[in-house]
Amino acid sequence: MPKVVDPRLRRTELAEAVWRVVRRDGLEHASVRNVAREAGLSMGSLRHYFTSQSELMAFALRMVIDRIQQRITALPTEDDPRRRAERVLAELLPLDDERRAENEVWLAFTARAMTDPALRVLRDEGYDMLRAGCRDLVAGLIAPGRDPEWETARLHGLLDGLAVHAAMRPDVDTPEAVRAVIAGHLTELRTPRPDAAPSGP
């Protein structure tokens, strides 16, 4: 009797094989042949789930976005906006092996998105989602006198910078160091600007 394979599970396994090839050998080596070999499948079997390399690459990048979304959605309800911000931001930064893999894959694919229209759409979607998430967190934390849009852009830029630095020099930008930078920034967000006008009568 032939083995029944869950198509969704197999597509996920193939995307994870893409991640491994990209992290080990670089995106330029993530061919259909190499990914099939990494997953222990024939090229014909792989093409049963993905008709082209472009479709496979787009699915692998989509999986980064989806997994981050799922983790954030699964976070427990948190009434303290500072604690909520810390938990959400922790899911966006490479603070453990899982998130480090996502970060490295994301960075590799966003470079390719400069010339690949399908990946560009996903890159822009991820950018817009992160920007909206930063705006939401800032709204819950911002002190009087601070401009919400400026602070949103600043938090967004800080996250991107930390992600890149942690990928480049994990020995310097360790999880502890990254958390400390985020903690300091959140504290500053809640601090009124010295030149802010007093509130109330």
matplotlib code that plots the C-alpha trace (Angstrom):
import matplotlib.pyplot as plt

x = [0.0, 1.5, 2.5, 0.1, 2.0, 0.4, 1.1, 1.2, 3.8, 5.9, 5.8, 6.9, 9.7, 10.9, 10.9, 12.9, 15.4, 15.6, 16.4, 19.2, 20.8, 20.5, 22.1, 24.9, 25.7, 24.0, 20.9, 22.6, 23.0, 19.3, 18.5, 15.7, 18.3, 20.1, 17.0, 15.6, 18.8, 18.8, 15.2, 16.0, 13.7, 14.0, 13.6, 10.4, 8.9, 9.8, 8.0, 4.9, 4.7, 6.3, 6.2, 9.1, 12.1, 10.4, 7.3, 9.5, 11.5, 8.4, 6.9, 10.1, 10.0, 6.3, 7.0, 9.3, 6.4, 3.8, 5.8, 6.5, 2.9, 1.8, 4.1, 3.0, -0.7, -0.1, 1.4, -0.6, -2.7, -0.6, -2.1, 1.2, 2.2, 5.9, 5.8, 3.7, 6.2, 9.1, 7.4, 6.4, 9.9, 11.5, 9.7, 11.1, 14.8, 17.3, 17.4, 17.5, 18.2, 14.8, 14.6, 18.2, 17.4, 14.5, 16.6, 19.3, 16.9, 15.0, 18.1, 19.2, 15.9, 15.4, 18.6, 17.3, 14.0, 15.7, 15.5, 12.7, 9.2, 7.5, 10.0, 9.6, 5.9, 6.6, 9.5, 7.2, 4.4, 6.9, 8.1, 4.6, 3.6, 6.6, 6.0, 2.4, 3.5, 6.0, 3.3, 1.0, 3.6, 4.6, 1.0, 0.9, 4.1, 4.8, 5.3, 4.0, 5.9, 7.1, 6.0, 4.3, 5.3, 8.9, 9.1, 7.6, 10.3, 13.0, 11.8, 11.5, 15.0, 16.4, 14.9, 16.3, 19.7, 19.8, 18.7, 21.5, 24.2, 23.2, 23.5, 26.9, 28.5, 26.6, 29.6, 29.2, 25.5, 24.5, 20.9, 21.7, 23.1, 20.1, 17.7, 19.5, 19.3, 15.6, 15.0, 16.8, 14.8, 11.5, 12.4, 13.3, 9.9, 8.1, 10.2, 8.6, 10.8, 12.3, 10.8, 7.3, 4.4, 2.9, -0.5, -3.7, -4.7]
y = [0.0, 3.4, 5.7, 8.7, 12.0, 15.1, 17.7, 20.6, 18.8, 17.9, 21.5, 22.7, 20.1, 21.3, 25.0, 24.0, 22.2, 25.6, 27.3, 24.8, 25.2, 29.0, 29.2, 26.7, 27.4, 30.6, 31.5, 31.1, 27.3, 26.8, 25.2, 22.7, 19.9, 20.9, 21.4, 18.0, 16.4, 18.2, 16.9, 13.4, 13.5, 13.3, 16.4, 14.8, 14.4, 18.0, 19.3, 17.5, 20.1, 23.1, 23.7, 26.0, 27.3, 30.7, 29.1, 27.2, 30.3, 32.3, 29.6, 29.5, 33.2, 33.2, 30.6, 33.1, 35.6, 33.1, 31.6, 34.9, 35.9, 32.6, 33.1, 36.6, 35.6, 32.9, 35.2, 35.4, 38.5, 41.2, 44.3, 46.0, 47.7, 47.6, 43.8, 43.3, 45.2, 43.2, 39.9, 40.9, 42.3, 39.2, 37.2, 39.5, 39.3, 36.5, 35.6, 31.8, 29.2, 29.2, 33.0, 33.1, 30.8, 33.0, 36.1, 34.7, 33.4, 36.7, 38.7, 36.5, 36.6, 40.3, 40.9, 38.6, 40.6, 43.5, 41.5, 39.0, 40.4, 37.6, 37.9, 41.7, 41.4, 39.3, 41.6, 44.6, 42.7, 41.9, 45.4, 46.8, 44.4, 45.2, 48.9, 48.5, 46.4, 49.1, 51.7, 49.6, 49.1, 52.8, 53.9, 51.9, 53.3, 56.8, 59.6, 63.2, 65.3, 62.4, 62.2, 58.8, 58.5, 59.5, 57.0, 54.3, 54.8, 54.9, 51.6, 50.0, 51.1, 49.9, 46.4, 46.1, 47.3, 44.8, 42.0, 42.7, 43.2, 40.0, 38.1, 39.7, 39.5, 37.2, 37.2, 40.9, 41.5, 38.6, 38.0, 39.6, 42.7, 42.9, 42.6, 45.4, 47.7, 47.1, 47.6, 50.9, 52.1, 51.1, 53.0, 56.1, 55.8, 56.1, 59.1, 62.6, 64.8, 67.6, 70.2, 68.7, 70.9, 70.0, 68.2, 69.1, 72.5]
z = [0.0, -1.0, 1.8, 2.3, 2.5, 3.9, 1.1, 3.6, 5.8, 2.7, 1.5, 4.9, 4.9, 1.5, 2.7, 5.7, 3.3, 1.4, 4.7, 5.5, 2.0, 2.2, 5.6, 4.9, 1.2, 0.3, -1.7, -5.0, -4.3, -3.4, -6.8, -7.2, -7.5, -4.3, -2.3, -3.4, -2.4, 1.0, 1.6, 0.5, -2.5, -6.3, -8.4, -9.8, -6.4, -5.5, -8.6, -7.5, -4.7, -6.3, -10.1, -10.2, -8.2, -7.9, -6.3, -3.9, -2.9, -2.4, -0.1, 1.9, 2.5, 3.2, 5.9, 7.8, 7.9, 8.9, 11.7, 13.3, 13.0, 14.6, 17.5, 18.1, 17.9, 20.4, 23.0, 26.2, 26.8, 28.5, 30.1, 30.7, 27.4, 28.3, 28.9, 25.8, 23.7, 25.1, 24.3, 20.8, 20.0, 21.3, 18.6, 15.9, 16.8, 16.5, 20.2, 19.8, 17.2, 15.6, 15.3, 14.2, 11.3, 10.3, 10.4, 8.3, 5.7, 5.7, 5.1, 2.2, 0.5, 0.9, -1.0, -3.8, -3.7, -5.4, -8.7, -8.0, -8.3, -6.3, -3.5, -3.6, -2.9, 0.2, 1.3, 1.1, 3.0, 5.8, 5.9, 6.1, 8.8, 10.9, 10.5, 11.6, 14.5, 15.6, 15.3, 17.5, 20.2, 20.2, 20.6, 23.9, 25.3, 23.9, 26.4, 26.0, 23.5, 21.4, 17.8, 17.1, 13.5, 14.2, 17.1, 14.9, 12.2, 14.9, 16.5, 13.0, 12.1, 15.5, 14.9, 11.4, 12.6, 15.5, 13.2, 10.8, 13.5, 15.2, 12.0, 11.2, 14.7, 17.0, 19.3, 19.8, 19.4, 21.7, 22.7, 26.1, 24.4, 22.0, 24.9, 26.7, 23.8, 23.4, 27.1, 27.0, 24.0, 25.5, 28.7, 26.6, 24.7, 28.0, 29.1, 28.4, 26.2, 28.3, 26.0, 26.1, 27.1, 30.4, 30.1, 31.9, 33.3]

ax = plt.figure().add_subplot(projection="3d")
ax.plot(x, y, z, "-o")
ax.set_aspect("equal")
plt.show()
